[in-house]
């Protein structure tokens, strides 16, 4: 029982392996990590799980728009440092917080079934019953996302959009206790996981606002060389979600996008077909390039040999219990769609957006 792993002796004398799960300290992050822990506990009742919570840069810098901080791993760096130092064995993230390339030695070992990936409108109590269409002209909408603001400015030119930061609790408090915002835009998945579905006034469909890459999905990050842990968490993979998110991440990576540029997606699996719609926007939403492509992803759950020395990785995701041809097709779809938009001038739109955002 040597090595970096921790064991404890139970009261009955049985020795159990301890798996330490790293998470951010926010209430939502804890809820998400607890949900993954309970799934693992069901599957592996003999494993002892320990949760280690920590603050990240993104949790500490609350007075600056995320897109202005310019750090790719805002919500992940401290957690990855703990993973590297063997202080934790796995880390649970919102997939949309994870960059498309991870530091050497780390991989995404599981992507769980996606919650509703769309954005939601949460109204100030005085505006109950209204929608973005019928709020008074010049109403101020709070959002911390360039992607949301760009799409909604184009769709609702009569409204004004201002930055709002903080975790879910903080943003709802700013909305309810002050008169600064008529409504705020949040991910529906987070509100649902927090048990605050009753605050959702409107779900924004793709015609109003497409979502962020990976939005609504949880990811489990592990050390790539920990084959036993990789195998253990891989049963959490949800094949449809994995394929959708790999295509989305490949699209973003090929565009060289990040949270400092407005990039949005929409994906669907219908039968054996994977559909990806992707778009890039100028900051004001006036310029937009958007297209849809599809590919065949026959899903078979044949497990590839886990003894295989070199397991293929797709945009930092290891999923050797999902058909490698389906994974390849999903990744290629994302890259191909990005190339279509790049050929139409996406690079210029994104470069201008990045420069304007930096100059703010």
N, C-alpha and C positions, 0 to 999 in steps of 0.2 A: 504493500500500500504506500510505496514511496511516491514522490512526484508532487506536482503543484496542487493536487486535489486534497480536499478536507473531508474527514470522516468523523462521525460521532457514534458513541455507543448508546443505544436506546436503553430504556429501563429494563427491558427483557434480555439485555445482554447482546442483542443483535447489533452488528455494526452497519451503519447506513452511510452512503455517499451523500455529501452535502453539495448541493448546487446553489451557488450564490448568484442572485439575479440583480443586476444593476438597473436603476431607474432614476429619472428626474424626480424632484421632490413634490412637484405640483400634484394637486388632487387628481386631475385627469390622468397624469402619468402613473400614479399609484393604482388607480382603478384599472388601467390598461394592463399593468404588470400583474396585478392580482388575477385578472381574467386569464392571462397566459399561465400563471402559476396553478390555477385551479384545473386547467386543461392538462397540464403536465402531471399533476397529482392524481388525476383520474387514470391517466395512462401508465404512470409509474408510481404506484402507491408506496413502494419501498424507498423512494428517494426523498431526502429531507431538503426542503427548499428554504433558503434564507434570502430576504429582500434587503438590498443595500441602496439607500436613497441618497442622491447628491445633487448639488446645484450646478448648472452649466452657465456658460457666458450668456446665453440667450435669456436665462432666468434672472441674471443679475443686472443686465443693461436694459432698463425698462423705459427710458426716456428718449430712445432713438428708434426710428423705423428699422425693421430687420434688414431691409434692402440697402440701408445706408451703412450698416456695420461692416459689410464686406467680408465677413468670415464665413467660409463655406460650411463649417461644422459647428455652427452656433450652439446647437442643442445636443451635440454628440461627443465633442472632444474630451471632456472630463470623464465621460463614461468609457470611452475607448482607452483612455490612459489607465483607468482601473482594470480594464480587460487585459491590457498589455502587461500590467504589473501582477497579474494573477490574483487581484483582490476580488474580482468577480469572474464568473464563468460564462455567463450570458448577459446580454443587455437587451431590454425591450424598448423599442422606439416606435413612434409614428413613422411609417415608411416615408412620408413626404419630407421628414426632417433629414433623411439620410442622403448624402451626395451620391451621384451616380458612380463615382469611383471611391473606394474605401482605402484607408492606409494599408500598406502591405501587411499581410498576416491576419487580416480580418475578412469575414464574409457574412452575408445574410444567409442564415441556415434555415429560416422559416418565414413564410409570409402567410398570415392567417386569413380566413375568409373575410372579405371586405364588408365593412358596414356601408351604409348609404354614402357614396363619395361626393354628393352634391353640396353646394353651399346653401345656407339658410338665412332668411331675414328674421331678425329679432327686433320687434318694434318697442319704442318707448311706450310705457303703459298708457299715456295720453292718446296714442295713435292706434289703440287696439281696434282691430277690424279693418284697417287700411292695408294697402299693398304698395309696392314701389311705384306702381302706375298711378295711384291716386293720392299719394302724399302731396302736401302743398308744395308749390314751386319753390326752389331754393332750399328745400329741406336738406339738412346735413346728415350724410350717411357715414358712419365710422367703419373703416377697414384698414388693416395693417398690410394688405396684400396689393402689390402693383398689378397682379393678374386680375384680381376682382375689380379693382378701380378702373382699369383700362376697358374691360368688357362692359361694365355697368355705365361708365360715362358715355359710351357710344349708344347703349340701349336706352338709357334714361337721361338725356341731356339736360332735362329741367332740374335735376338734383345736383347737389354738391357733395364732394367726397373728401373726407379728412382722415388723417392717420389716427389710429387708436392702438395702443400697445397694452401688454399685460396678459396674464393667463385668463382663462375663461371667466373665473370668478371675478377678477378685477375688471374685465371689460363689461360684464353685465352690471356690475356695481356702478361704473362710470356712466353707463346708459341710464340706469334707473334713478340714480340719486342726483344727477345733474340735468341741466336742460340743454347740453351741448349737442346732442345727437337726436335725430328723429328716429333712427334705427341703426343697428350695426349688422354686419355680415359675418357669419361664423360658419365653420364646417358643421354640417348636420350630424356627422358621426360623433364629434366630441360632445355635443349637446345631448345626444341620445345616450352615450356611455355615462354621462353625469346624471342621467335621470331627469333631464330638463326639457324633454320633448314638448312639454306644454308651452314653452316659450317660443317655439318655432311658429312664426306667422305665415311663412311662405317658403317653399323649397324652390330654388332656382334651377330650372331645367336647362339643358344644353343650349337652347335657343336664346336664353338670357345670359348664362354664365357657365362656361365649361370649367371643370375642376382642375386642381393641381395634380401633377404626376404623383401617383401613389396615395392620393388622399383617401382616407377612410380605412386604410389597411394597416395592420400592425406587423412589425418585422422583429425577428429575433437575430441579433448579431452575435457571432461567436468567433473564437480563434480558429483560423482555417485548419490548423494542424490537430485540433482536438477532435479526432475522427469519431470517438464514442459520443461526444456531446452533439456533434453534427448529425450523427445518425439518430440520436435520441430526439432532437427537436424537429428533424425532417418530417416526422409524422404529422406535424402541425400544418404543413403546406396545404393550401387549398388550390388545386390545379388551375381552375379558371382564373382565380385572383392572381396567381403567379404569372400566368401567360399574359394577362392584361397589363400587369405592372411591369413586366420585363419589356413589353413593347413600348410602354410609356417612358420608362427610364432610358431605353435605347434612343428614343426620339429626342429626349432632352439632352442626352449626352452628345449626340451627333450635332445638335444645334449649338452646343457649348453654352447651354442656358444654366440658370441658377435662380436664386430668389431675387436677384437684382434686375431681372428682366421678365416681362409679361409673356409667359408661355402657358398654354392651357390644352387640356386633352379631354377626350371622351372615348371610352372603349366598351365593347360588348362582345360576348361570346354567344353565337347562335349556332347550335349544332356543332359542326366541326370547323366553323368559320370564326376568325377573330377580326373584328372591325376596329380600326383606330382612326379617330378624327383628331387632328392636331392643329394648333394655331399659334401664331405669334402676333403681338400687337405693339403699336407705339404707346407711349405712356398715356396719351389722351384718348386712345382707342380709335383714332381717326384712320390710321393705317392698320390693315389686318390682312394677313395671308393665312388661308385655311384650306385644308383638303382632307379627304378621307380615302383610306386604302384598306384592303382586306387580304387575309391569307388563310390557307387551310392549316389547322392545328389539330390533327388527330390526336386525341388524348388517350394514351394507354398508360396504365399505371405500372408498367414493367419497371422493376427496380434494377438499376444498373449495378454492376458488381461493386460493393462498398469497399472491397479490397483494392479496387483500381487506384493506382498511385496518383494519377492526375485526373481529378474530376473536373469537367468543364465548368467554367463560371460564366454567367451571363449578366452583364452590368452589375457585378458584385454579388449576384445571387447564385448559391449552390443548391441545386434541386435534383439530386441523382435518383429520386423516386418518381420523376416525371419524364416522359419520353423526350430524349435529347433532340429528336427531329422537330418536335413541337416547340421546344425552347429556342432552337436555332431559328425557326420560322418566325416566332414572336419578336426576337431580337432584330432579325433582318427587316421585318415590317416597320419597326420604329425607325431604323436607320434609313430605309428607303423613303419613308414619308418625310423625314427631315431633309433628305437630299432634294426631294421635289420642291419643298419650300425654299431651301437654300438657292436652288436654281432660279426661283422666282424673285429672289432679292431679300430673303429673310435676314441675312447677315446684316444688311444695311439698317433694317428696322431695329434689330436687337442692339447693334452698335450705338445707334442714335439714342435708344432708350437708356442704355447703360450710361452714356455720357451725360445725358440730361439728369438722370437720377443722381449721378456723382456730383453734379454741379449744384444740386438743390441745397 
